[in-house]
């Protein structure tokens, strides 16, 4: 079936302008719940399925959809039932990190377009396989880095592109947040109605504990910092023109403050070299004074207090500098006399990002956060983690082979060991 779909024209899969787009949800946690609500409010969309290994999660999403549509979606633990439904046009993949790649690839093979949450992939190799699947099966794959679709993002990018900052030589990305150590792991019985084996999927089946913070372990995640900072890394790339991968990466940091059994670092200082351009990431999970902009302030016509904004971007040019923020924080430009000379408050852009995706499902164009740009942005998180896992070494990166030719031991972290039968294939 997959081979046959690959040779069909794109128009075969394109939804007509007046047809409703039928959607299935994979992953009914917090973000899946939110996305189901956003999509369900559209009159041109039908939510037909909610799939999650934990059946206790179904009712909440079903209620959200029924409230908007007057009809609750069908529910299943195994998402493959949704993929077999020929009426489904789109899959929303809002699973944990370790399911992003395989879930997306299987959806592409089944002829579905995909809206996949960030980070794009669990590891760097998976991202390339996701691109391969999207292109082979002529699928629209949009990454949930929604601020790419914000009008204020385009305004800031145009301002930089016009050369008004001068030569941009340094970009600084921040992800500094207040978090706490997690509780010790204590194995517990798997609750009735939860297919824990399916939830683990490609990852090892570790002892079940509902208190386990999956973002803190390499088997399930590329880290809480990477999973959040990918928004800023993607936006930094977007507003300076989406440069290709860096030539080198150097990570400093480790687990310094949150003394629990986490594997991923709580402190990261990463330098990426692009030639004359340097990109830096400063990240920490133990800073109570550095915070995200509160939800209630993200759509007001005010700028954040940049000094204490934990998710800001600084773009430094030879003439002027720009502050830029995600999720409605807007942008401001200051000159050598600290005078604001340009800027615009922003608004959150989930609706714009979903609109862009739906339009691309209809016209088969590449979306704003196409899988390929999503791969290059998520790659920055993977490169940082690999530098850390090889002893905080400076690594030379070959963008053509997407590997480390001078440091073979680093290449072991480019992909993972998969747990059968949930294996990302060499050829998708």
C-alpha positions in Angstrom: 0.0 0.0 0.0 2.8 2.4 0.9 4.6 1.9 -2.4 1.4 2.5 -4.3 0.7 5.7 -2.5 4.2 7.0 -3.3 3.5 7.2 -7.1 0.1 8.9 -6.8 0.0 12.6 -7.6 -0.2 15.1 -4.8 -3.7 16.2 -6.0 -5.0 12.7 -5.2 -4.6 13.5 -1.5 -5.5 17.2 -1.5 -8.7 18.0 0.3 -11.1 20.1 -1.8 -11.7 23.8 -0.9 -15.2 23.0 0.5 -14.5 19.6 2.0 -14.0 19.1 5.7 -10.6 17.9 6.7 -10.9 14.8 9.0 -8.4 14.7 11.8 -7.2 12.1 14.2 -5.3 12.9 17.4 -2.4 10.8 18.6 -1.6 11.6 22.2 -4.2 13.0 24.6 -2.0 14.8 27.2 -2.0 18.5 27.9 -0.7 19.7 24.5 -2.9 17.2 22.6 -5.9 18.4 24.6 -5.1 22.0 23.6 -4.5 21.2 19.9 -7.8 19.3 19.7 -9.5 22.4 21.0 -7.8 24.7 18.5 -8.6 22.5 15.5 -12.1 21.7 16.7 -13.1 25.4 16.7 -12.6 25.5 13.0 -15.8 24.9 10.9 -13.8 23.2 8.1 -12.4 20.4 10.4 -13.8 17.2 11.9 -12.1 15.5 14.8 -12.8 11.8 14.2 -10.4 10.0 16.5 -8.6 10.4 19.8 -5.9 7.8 20.4 -3.9 7.3 23.6 -2.5 4.2 25.3 -4.0 5.5 28.5 -7.8 5.2 28.1 -8.3 7.4 31.2 -7.3 10.4 29.0 -9.9 9.9 26.3 -12.9 11.4 28.0 -11.4 14.9 28.5 -10.5 15.3 24.8 -13.8 13.8 23.7 -15.7 16.4 25.9 -13.7 19.3 24.4 -14.4 18.1 20.8 -18.1 17.4 21.6 -18.5 20.8 23.0 -17.3 22.4 19.8 -18.7 20.0 17.3 -21.7 18.3 19.0 -20.2 14.9 18.4 -17.5 13.1 20.3 -14.7 11.4 18.4 -14.0 7.7 18.4 -11.3 6.5 20.8 -8.6 3.8 20.7 -5.5 2.9 22.6 -3.7 1.7 19.4 -3.3 4.6 17.0 -3.0 2.2 14.0 -6.8 1.9 14.0 -6.9 5.6 13.2 -4.3 5.1 10.4 -6.4 2.4 8.8 -9.4 4.8 8.6 -9.4 6.0 5.0 -11.5 9.0 5.9 -8.8 10.5 8.1 -6.7 13.2 6.2 -4.5 14.5 9.0 -2.8 13.1 12.2 -2.0 15.4 15.1 1.0 13.8 16.8 1.1 15.2 20.3 2.9 12.3 21.9 6.1 12.3 24.1 9.4 12.9 22.2 10.2 9.2 21.7 7.1 8.7 19.5 7.4 11.7 17.3 9.4 10.1 14.5 7.8 6.7 14.2 4.3 8.0 14.6 4.9 10.6 11.9 6.5 8.2 9.5 3.7 5.6 9.9 1.1 8.4 9.3 2.9 9.5 6.1 3.0 5.9 4.9 -0.7 5.7 5.5 -1.3 8.7 3.4 -2.0 11.2 6.2 -0.6 14.7 6.6 0.9 15.4 10.0 1.0 18.2 12.5 3.7 17.0 14.9 4.6 18.7 18.2 8.1 19.8 19.1 10.9 18.7 19.3 10.6 17.1 15.9 12.6 14.0 16.8 14.2 12.1 19.6 17.5 12.0 17.8 19.2 13.5 14.8 18.9 10.5 12.5 15.2 10.3 13.0 14.7 13.8 11.8 16.3 12.9 8.4 14.0 9.8 8.2 11.0 12.0 8.8 12.0 14.3 5.9 12.5 11.2 3.7 9.0 10.0 4.6 7.3 13.4 4.0 8.9 13.8 0.6 8.5 10.1 -0.6 4.8 10.0 0.2 4.1 13.7 -0.7 2.9 14.6 2.8 2.5 18.0 4.4 4.4 17.8 7.8 4.2 20.9 10.0 6.2 21.2 13.3 4.4 22.8 16.2 6.8 25.8 16.5 3.8 28.1 16.1 5.6 31.4 16.5 7.0 31.0 13.0 3.6 31.9 11.7 3.3 35.0 13.8 3.1 38.3 11.8 5.5 39.9 14.2 8.1 37.2 13.4 7.9 38.1 9.7 8.2 41.8 10.6 11.4 41.2 12.6 12.9 39.0 9.9 12.2 41.6 7.2 13.9 44.3 9.4 17.0 42.2 9.8 17.0 41.2 6.2 17.0 44.8 5.2 20.4 45.2 6.9 19.1 47.6 9.6 21.0 45.9 12.4 24.2 45.9 10.3 26.2 42.7 10.1 24.7 40.1 12.5 27.6 38.4 14.1 26.2 37.1 17.4 22.8 35.7 18.3 22.0 34.7 21.9 19.2 32.3 22.8 18.0 31.9 26.4 16.0 29.2 28.1 16.3 29.9 31.8 13.4 28.6 33.9 12.4 27.8 37.6 12.0 24.0 38.1 12.5 21.6 41.0 14.1 18.1 41.5 11.7 15.3 40.9 10.8 12.6 43.4 12.7 9.3 43.6 11.4 6.6 41.2 9.3 3.9 42.9 7.9 1.1 40.7 4.1 0.7 40.8 1.5 -1.5 39.2 0.4 -0.4 35.8 -3.2 1.0 36.1 -6.1 -0.7 34.5 -6.8 0.8 31.1 -3.2 1.9 30.4 -1.2 0.0 27.7 2.2 0.9 29.1 4.0 -1.3 26.6 2.5 0.7 23.8 3.3 4.0 25.5 7.0 2.9 25.8 6.9 2.0 22.1 10.4 2.5 20.6 12.0 3.1 24.0 12.9 0.5 26.6 10.1 -0.6 28.9 11.4 0.8 32.2 9.6 0.1 35.5 6.3 2.0 35.6 6.1 5.0 37.9 3.5 7.8 37.3 5.9 10.2 38.9 8.6 9.6 36.4 9.5 12.8 34.6 10.1 11.4 31.1 11.7 14.7 30.0 14.7 14.0 32.3 15.8 10.7 30.7 17.6 10.1 27.4 15.5 7.0 26.6 12.3 9.1 26.2 13.5 12.7 25.5 16.2 15.1 24.4 15.7 17.0 27.6 13.5 19.6 29.2 15.8 22.4 28.0 15.9 21.1 24.4 12.2 20.4 24.4 11.5 24.0 25.3 14.4 25.9 23.8 13.7 24.5 20.4 11.1 27.3 20.1 13.7 29.9 20.5 16.3 28.1 18.4 13.8 27.8 15.6 12.9 31.4 15.8 16.5 32.6 15.9 17.1 30.7 12.7 13.9 32.0 11.1 14.6 35.7 11.7 18.2 35.6 10.5 17.3 33.7 7.3 17.4 30.0 8.3 21.1 29.3 8.0 22.4 25.7 7.3 23.8 23.6 10.2 26.7 25.0 12.2 30.3 23.9 11.6 31.1 23.2 15.2 29.3 22.8 18.5 30.7 23.1 22.0 28.7 22.4 25.2 29.5 23.4 28.7 27.4 22.4 31.7 25.8 19.4 33.4 23.6 18.5 36.3 24.6 21.0 39.0 21.5 22.1 40.9 18.7 19.6 40.6 20.2 16.7 42.4 17.9 13.8 41.5 18.5 10.9 39.2 17.9 12.9 36.0 20.2 12.1 33.1 19.8 15.3 31.0 21.6 18.4 32.2 20.0 21.2 34.2 22.6 23.7 33.0 23.7 24.3 29.4 25.9 26.8 27.7 26.3 26.0 24.0 28.3 27.7 21.3 27.6 27.0 17.6 29.9 28.4 15.0 28.7 29.2 11.5 31.7 31.0 10.2 31.5 34.7 11.1 28.2 34.1 12.8 28.1 32.7 16.3 24.9 31.4 18.0 24.9 30.8 21.7 22.4 29.0 23.9 22.2 29.8 27.6 19.9 27.5 29.5 19.2 26.5 33.1 16.3 24.9 35.1 17.1 26.4 38.5 16.5 30.2 38.1 13.4 31.3 40.1 13.9 34.9 38.9 13.9 34.0 35.1 10.4 33.1 33.8 8.3 32.7 30.7 5.8 35.5 30.0 2.6 34.5 31.8 -0.2 33.3 29.6 -2.5 36.3 30.4 0.2 38.8 29.2 1.1 37.1 25.9 -1.6 38.9 23.9 -1.4 42.4 25.4 0.3 45.3 23.6 3.2 45.5 26.0 6.8 44.3 25.9 8.2 41.9 28.5 10.8 42.8 31.0 13.6 41.5 28.8 16.2 41.3 31.6 14.1 38.7 33.4 12.4 37.0 30.4 13.7 33.4 30.4 12.9 32.7 26.8 14.2 35.7 24.9 16.5 36.0 21.9 19.1 38.7 21.4 20.3 39.5 17.9 23.5 41.6 17.9 24.4 43.5 14.8 27.3 45.9 14.1 24.9 48.9 14.2 21.9 48.0 16.4 20.6 45.1 18.5 17.2 43.3 18.7 15.3 41.7 21.5 12.8 39.1 20.2 10.4 36.9 22.2 8.3 33.8 21.4 4.5 33.3 21.9 3.5 36.9 21.5 6.4 38.7 23.2 7.2 40.8 20.2 10.4 42.5 19.2 12.3 45.7 19.9 15.4 47.3 18.3 17.8 49.6 20.2 20.6 51.8 18.8 24.0 52.7 20.3 22.3 55.3 22.6 19.9 52.7 24.0 17.0 54.3 22.2 14.3 52.2 20.7 14.2 52.7 17.0 11.8 49.9 15.9 9.6 47.2 17.3 6.2 45.7 17.6 4.4 43.9 20.4 3.1 40.5 19.3 0.2 38.1 19.7 0.2 34.3 20.1 0.0 32.5 16.8 -1.5 29.1 17.3 -4.5 30.0 15.1 -2.2 31.4 12.3 0.0 28.3 12.4 -3.0 25.9 12.2 -4.4 28.1 9.4 -1.1 27.8 7.5 -1.1 24.0 8.0 -4.8 23.6 6.8 -4.2 25.7 3.7 -1.1 23.6 2.9 -3.2 20.4 3.3 -5.5 21.8 0.7 -3.0 23.3 -1.8 0.0 20.9 -1.1 2.5 23.7 -0.6 5.3 23.5 2.1 4.1 24.8 5.5 5.7 27.6 7.5 7.4 25.1 9.9 8.1 22.4 7.3 9.7 19.2 8.5 13.0 20.1 6.9 13.5 23.4 8.7 12.1 21.7 11.8 14.9 19.2 11.5 17.6 21.8 11.2 16.3 23.7 14.2 15.8 20.5 16.4 19.3 19.4 15.3 20.8 22.2 17.4 19.4 20.6 20.5 20.7 17.2 19.5 24.2 18.6 18.7 24.3 20.3 22.1 23.4 17.0 23.9 25.9 15.0 21.9 28.7 17.4 22.9 27.6 17.0 26.5 27.4 13.2 26.3 30.9 13.0 24.9 32.4 14.9 27.8 31.6 18.5 26.9 33.9 18.2 23.8 34.0 20.7 20.9 32.8 18.8 17.9 33.2 19.4 14.2 30.0 18.7 12.3 29.7 17.6 8.6 26.3 18.9 7.4 26.4 16.8 4.2 26.7 13.5 6.1 25.1 14.8 9.3 27.8 13.2 11.4 31.1 13.9 13.2 33.9 12.8 10.9 36.7 13.7 13.4 35.0 12.2 16.5 33.6 8.7 15.7 32.6 8.1 19.3 30.1 11.0 19.0 28.3 9.2 16.1 26.8 6.6 18.5 24.5 9.3 19.8 23.1 10.1 16.3 20.4 7.5 16.6 18.9 5.1 19.2 18.5 1.4 19.8 14.8 0.6 19.1 12.6 -1.9 20.9 10.9 -4.2 18.4 8.5 -4.0 16.8 8.6 -0.2 17.1 11.6 0.3 14.8 12.2 3.3 12.6 13.2 1.6 9.3 16.4 2.4 7.4 14.3 3.0 4.3 11.0 4.6 4.9 
